[in-house]
Amino acid sequence: PYANICETCDNYVTAPEFRDTLTDQLADVQALRTDAECRGWTDEAARHDRVAHALTDHLQRLDR
């Protein structure tokens, strides 16, 4: 459901109609980060953390 999105790209732009999708994706990425941390996969956890921060930033921009 998140095909072709580059959430961490500086050129990525979203719109209010995608808020629910971004919120769902953030929840998924946070769960994946937690799973990676539990498995000791530090690089994978860090990657998910970067995406989670980017999604959070995008959602905050939509609230402005």
Number of C-alpha atoms within 10 A of each C-alpha: 6 10 5 6 11 13 20 15 10 8 8 11 11 15 10 11 9 11 16 11 12 20 15 12 17 21 14 14 21 18 13 17 24 16 14 18 15 11 11 11 13 13 12 15 20 14 14 21 18 15 20 22 16 19 21 15 14 20 20 10 13 14 9 5
